[in-house]
Amino acid sequence: MKRLIKHSIVAALALALPSGLLASDGSSEDSTEETTLVTNQSTVNTVVVDQLKTTSIEQSISQQESQTSTSAQPKAKTFSGYAGAQYIYSDKIQIFNIPLGMQVGYGFGVEANVPVVFVDKDVSVSGKSESGIGDVSAGINYHFGTPASNGLSIVTVLYKSTTGDEKKSLGSGADAYTLSYNYTKLFNGKYTLHLIGSYTLNSDYTDQWNTKIDYGDSYMAVIGGSMPCLLSDKVTTSAKLTYFHADENKNTDQYGSYKYGETDVTDLWIQWDSTQLLSGIPLGLGVKIPLQNKVKNSLKDPDKKFAFYLSVSGLF
């Protein structure tokens, strides 16, 4: 029973967007691989989605500044948005994510993420491979400043739903709320500083075995920089150091309560992004280099695994 509960939690929490839940039963060695899979998804979605959102807002600001500088009477504000397709790969769990976003005026924007999830039988609750819609997320954001002046700041409030079927390991069964702050500062016209901080409040959940799961909250910090690629000035190379922490979770059933899963994860992301290779279409390619993956009270630390992503989108 305990192993079934563990698989239900761990495989499902891998779907959290963009910086959501993290859990693993650290009391047994067989939890180490699933823990790594979860942290892959928690970090990659934050890195990928925030990069696309920032690119969209920066282009909108650039268009507005261009209009203002070429006309005594500025034209009506250009509303901009994005729609894309992102493939995120990490061993036994893959996500095909559809990110959507639009700026609606006065610095405000709306956004959503629609994931299609593929779970290998080794980490699925059902014991067989599963696929389908995961936990859809939606939220609002507000931006102020510009990258070239005092820096661009983006504040986002995101709600993660329970649309994914937790009995098939496609959803967590619990909703979550994330508050995040993204700061981007441009230096000398080509060097960029990136800072991201987020905090997620995770709701409780009672699974099909009548076990109450009190999910711990989580937070994430990202620091990095970008510059023109040495091979082509049409491509930007970025390096981002990500740190993810999840508080311990508490399970309560008819036999009592136990706590598990307090986790610390550090990764290095190397990214290549461009809006010039395909006539303004944002392209992104990234690889995650694992540095640290620790679970409190685990018999051994989780194995470190690489993750990859590919992002293609359109701005409008």
C-alpha positions as CSV (number, residue, x, y, z in Angstrom):
1,M,0.0,0.0,0.0
2,K,2.7,2.4,0.9
3,R,4.5,1.9,-2.4
4,L,1.3,2.5,-4.3
5,I,0.8,5.8,-2.5
6,K,4.3,6.8,-3.1
7,H,4.0,6.1,-6.9
8,S,0.7,8.0,-7.0
9,I,2.3,11.1,-5.4
10,V,5.6,11.1,-7.1
11,A,4.5,10.4,-10.7
12,A,1.6,12.8,-10.5
13,L,3.6,15.7,-9.0
14,A,5.9,15.7,-12.0
15,L,3.1,17.5,-13.8
16,A,3.2,20.7,-11.7
17,L,3.4,23.9,-13.7
18,P,5.5,25.9,-13.8
19,S,7.1,25.7,-10.3
20,G,4.8,23.4,-8.5
21,L,4.7,20.4,-6.2
22,L,7.5,18.0,-5.3
23,A,7.3,14.9,-3.3
24,S,9.0,11.5,-2.8
25,D,9.1,8.8,-0.3
26,G,12.7,9.1,0.9
27,S,12.4,6.1,3.2
28,S,13.4,3.6,0.5
29,E,16.1,3.3,-2.2
30,D,13.6,2.7,-5.0
31,S,12.3,6.3,-4.6
32,T,15.5,7.8,-5.9
33,E,14.8,7.6,-9.6
34,E,11.3,8.9,-9.4
35,T,12.5,11.9,-7.2
36,T,14.9,12.9,-10.0
37,L,12.1,12.7,-12.6
38,V,9.9,15.0,-10.5
39,T,12.6,17.6,-10.0
40,N,13.4,17.6,-13.7
41,Q,9.9,18.7,-14.5
42,S,9.6,21.3,-11.7
43,T,12.7,23.1,-12.9
44,V,12.4,22.7,-16.6
45,N,8.9,24.2,-16.8
46,T,9.9,27.3,-14.9
47,V,12.9,27.9,-17.0
48,V,11.2,27.2,-20.4
49,V,7.9,29.0,-19.8
50,D,9.4,32.1,-18.1
51,Q,11.9,32.5,-20.9
52,L,9.1,32.5,-23.5
53,K,7.0,35.0,-21.5
54,T,9.9,37.3,-21.0
55,T,10.7,37.3,-24.7
56,S,7.1,38.1,-25.6
57,I,7.0,41.1,-23.2
58,E,10.4,42.4,-24.3
59,Q,9.2,42.4,-27.9
60,S,6.0,44.2,-27.0
61,I,8.0,46.9,-25.1
62,S,10.4,47.2,-28.1
63,Q,7.5,47.8,-30.5
64,Q,5.9,50.4,-28.3
65,E,9.2,52.3,-27.9
66,S,9.7,52.2,-31.7
67,Q,6.2,53.6,-32.3
68,T,6.8,56.4,-29.8
69,S,10.1,57.5,-31.2
70,T,8.9,57.7,-34.8
71,S,5.7,59.6,-34.3
72,A,4.7,62.8,-32.4
73,Q,1.4,61.1,-31.7
74,P,2.0,57.5,-30.5
75,K,-0.1,54.9,-32.1
76,A,-2.5,52.7,-30.1
77,K,-0.7,50.2,-27.9
78,T,0.1,47.0,-29.6
79,F,-1.4,44.0,-27.7
80,S,1.0,41.1,-28.1
81,G,0.9,37.4,-27.0
82,Y,2.4,34.0,-27.7
83,A,1.3,30.5,-28.5
84,G,3.8,27.7,-28.6
85,A,4.7,24.0,-28.4
86,Q,7.3,22.8,-25.9
87,Y,8.6,19.2,-25.6
88,I,10.3,18.4,-22.3
89,Y,12.2,15.1,-22.0
90,S,13.5,13.3,-18.9
91,D,13.9,9.6,-19.1
92,K,10.5,8.1,-18.1
93,I,8.3,11.1,-18.0
94,Q,7.8,13.5,-20.9
95,I,5.6,16.5,-21.3
96,F,4.3,18.2,-24.4
97,N,3.2,21.6,-23.2
98,I,1.1,24.2,-25.0
99,P,1.9,27.7,-23.5
100,L,-0.5,30.6,-24.2
101,G,-0.2,34.2,-23.2
102,M,-1.4,37.7,-24.0
103,Q,-0.7,41.2,-22.8
104,V,-4.0,43.0,-22.3
105,G,-2.9,46.5,-21.6
106,Y,-1.5,48.7,-18.8
107,G,1.2,46.2,-18.1
108,F,-1.1,43.3,-17.4
109,G,-1.2,39.9,-19.1
110,V,-2.9,36.5,-18.9
111,E,-1.3,33.1,-19.4
112,A,-2.0,29.4,-19.4
113,N,-0.2,26.1,-19.8
114,V,-1.9,23.0,-21.2
115,P,0.3,19.9,-20.7
116,V,-0.1,16.5,-22.4
117,V,1.8,13.9,-20.3
118,F,3.4,10.6,-21.1
119,V,4.3,8.4,-18.2
120,D,6.4,5.2,-18.4
121,K,5.0,2.1,-16.8
122,D,7.9,2.0,-14.3
123,V,6.7,5.1,-12.6
124,S,3.0,4.9,-13.3
125,V,0.5,4.0,-10.6
126,S,-1.4,1.6,-12.9
127,G,1.8,-0.3,-13.8
128,K,1.4,0.5,-17.5
129,S,2.3,3.4,-19.7
130,E,-0.2,6.3,-19.6
131,S,-0.8,9.5,-21.5
132,G,-3.3,12.3,-21.5
133,I,-4.1,15.9,-20.4
134,G,-2.2,16.8,-17.2
135,D,-2.9,19.6,-14.7
136,V,-3.8,22.8,-16.6
137,S,-2.5,26.0,-15.1
138,A,-3.7,29.6,-15.6
139,G,-2.8,33.0,-14.1
140,I,-2.2,36.7,-14.5
141,N,1.0,38.7,-14.7
142,Y,2.0,42.4,-14.4
143,H,5.2,43.9,-15.7
144,F,7.0,47.2,-15.3
145,G,10.3,48.8,-16.3
146,T,12.4,48.0,-19.4
147,P,15.4,45.7,-19.7
148,A,17.7,48.5,-20.9
149,S,16.8,51.0,-18.1
150,N,16.2,49.9,-14.6
151,G,15.4,46.3,-15.6
152,L,12.2,44.5,-16.6
153,S,10.2,43.1,-13.6
154,I,7.4,40.5,-14.1
155,V,5.1,39.5,-11.2
156,T,3.0,36.4,-11.8
157,V,0.2,34.7,-9.8
158,L,-0.5,31.2,-11.2
159,Y,-3.2,28.6,-10.3
160,K,-2.6,24.9,-11.0
161,S,-5.8,23.0,-11.5
162,T,-6.6,19.2,-11.0
163,T,-7.6,18.4,-14.6
164,G,-5.1,15.5,-14.8
165,D,-6.3,12.1,-13.8
166,E,-4.3,11.2,-10.6
167,K,-5.3,7.6,-10.9
168,K,-3.4,7.4,-14.1
169,S,-0.5,9.5,-12.8
170,L,-1.5,12.4,-15.1
171,G,-2.3,14.8,-12.3
172,S,-1.5,15.5,-8.6
173,G,-5.1,15.5,-7.3
174,A,-4.5,18.8,-5.5
175,D,-4.5,22.4,-6.7
176,A,-1.7,24.9,-6.0
177,Y,-1.0,28.6,-6.1
178,T,2.3,30.1,-7.1
179,L,3.6,33.7,-6.7
180,S,6.7,34.4,-8.8
181,Y,9.0,37.4,-9.6
182,N,11.2,37.6,-12.7
183,Y,13.8,40.3,-13.2
184,T,15.7,40.9,-16.4
185,K,18.4,43.6,-16.8
186,L,20.3,44.4,-20.1
187,F,23.9,45.6,-20.0
188,N,25.8,47.2,-22.9
189,G,23.1,46.1,-25.3
190,K,24.1,42.4,-25.3
191,Y,24.6,41.0,-21.8
192,T,21.6,40.1,-19.7
193,L,21.1,39.3,-16.0
194,H,18.3,36.9,-15.1
195,L,16.8,36.5,-11.6
196,I,13.7,34.5,-10.7
197,G,12.1,33.7,-7.4
198,S,8.9,31.8,-6.7
199,Y,6.9,30.3,-3.8
200,T,4.1,27.7,-4.1
201,L,1.3,26.9,-1.7
202,N,0.2,23.4,-2.2
203,S,-3.3,22.1,-1.2
204,D,-4.1,18.9,0.6
205,Y,-5.5,15.8,-1.1
206,T,-7.2,12.5,-0.1
207,D,-6.3,9.7,-2.6
208,Q,-8.3,6.6,-3.6
209,W,-6.9,4.7,-0.6
210,N,-8.4,7.3,1.7
211,T,-4.9,8.5,2.7
212,K,-4.8,12.2,3.4
213,I,-1.7,13.8,1.9
214,D,-0.6,17.2,3.3
215,Y,1.7,18.5,0.6
216,G,4.6,20.7,1.8
217,D,5.1,24.1,0.2
218,S,8.0,24.7,-2.1
219,Y,10.2,27.6,-3.4
220,M,12.6,28.1,-6.2
221,A,15.4,30.6,-7.0
222,V,17.2,31.1,-10.3
223,I,20.2,33.3,-11.2
224,G,21.9,33.5,-14.5
225,G,23.1,35.5,-17.5
226,S,23.0,35.5,-21.3
227,M,25.1,36.8,-24.1
228,P,25.3,36.5,-27.9
229,C,26.4,33.0,-29.0
230,L,30.1,32.8,-30.1
231,L,29.0,30.9,-33.3
232,S,26.2,33.2,-34.4
233,D,25.0,36.7,-33.3
234,K,21.5,35.5,-34.1
235,V,21.5,33.1,-31.2
236,T,21.7,33.9,-27.4
237,T,23.5,31.6,-25.0
238,S,22.3,31.5,-21.4
239,A,23.5,29.8,-18.3
240,K,21.1,29.6,-15.3
241,L,21.7,28.1,-11.9
242,T,18.4,26.8,-10.3
243,Y,17.8,25.9,-6.7
244,F,14.5,24.1,-5.7
245,H,13.4,23.2,-2.2
246,A,10.3,21.4,-1.1
247,D,9.1,21.0,2.5
248,E,8.4,17.6,3.8
249,N,5.0,16.0,3.1
250,K,2.7,14.3,5.7
251,N,0.6,11.2,5.0
252,T,-2.2,10.2,7.4
253,D,-4.1,6.9,7.1
254,Q,-5.8,4.4,9.4
255,Y,-2.3,3.2,10.5
256,G,-1.1,6.6,11.6
257,S,1.0,9.4,10.1
258,Y,4.5,9.7,8.6
259,K,6.5,12.4,7.0
260,Y,8.8,12.3,4.0
261,G,10.2,14.1,0.9
262,E,12.0,17.2,2.1
263,T,14.1,17.8,-0.9
264,D,16.9,20.1,-2.2
265,V,17.8,20.2,-5.8
266,T,20.5,22.3,-7.7
267,D,20.8,22.3,-11.5
268,L,22.7,24.2,-14.2
269,W,20.7,25.0,-17.3
270,I,22.5,25.8,-20.6
271,Q,20.1,27.4,-23.1
272,W,20.2,28.6,-26.7
273,D,17.4,30.9,-27.8
274,S,16.7,32.9,-30.9
275,T,14.0,35.0,-32.5
276,Q,16.0,35.7,-35.7
277,L,16.5,32.3,-37.3
278,L,12.8,31.9,-38.3
279,S,11.6,35.4,-39.0
280,G,10.8,36.4,-35.4
281,I,9.6,33.0,-34.2
282,P,11.1,32.3,-30.7
283,L,13.1,29.0,-30.7
284,G,14.6,27.5,-27.6
285,L,16.9,24.5,-26.9
286,G,18.2,23.6,-23.5
287,V,19.9,20.9,-21.4
288,K,19.9,20.5,-17.7
289,I,23.1,19.5,-15.9
290,P,22.3,18.0,-12.5
291,L,24.5,19.2,-9.6
292,Q,22.7,18.2,-6.4
293,N,19.6,16.1,-5.6
294,K,19.1,15.4,-1.9
295,V,16.2,13.9,0.0
296,K,16.2,14.2,3.8
297,N,16.3,10.8,5.6
298,S,16.7,8.9,2.4
299,L,18.9,5.8,2.4
300,K,20.9,7.3,-0.5
301,D,20.7,10.5,-2.6
302,P,18.7,10.2,-5.9
303,D,20.6,9.5,-9.0
304,K,21.3,12.6,-11.1
305,K,19.8,12.6,-14.5
306,F,20.0,15.0,-17.5
307,A,16.9,16.6,-19.0
308,F,16.3,18.4,-22.4
309,Y,13.7,20.7,-23.9
310,L,12.8,22.1,-27.2
311,S,10.5,25.1,-27.6
312,V,8.9,26.6,-30.7
313,S,6.4,29.4,-30.5
314,G,4.8,32.3,-32.4
315,L,4.3,35.9,-31.3
316,F,1.2,37.9,-32.3
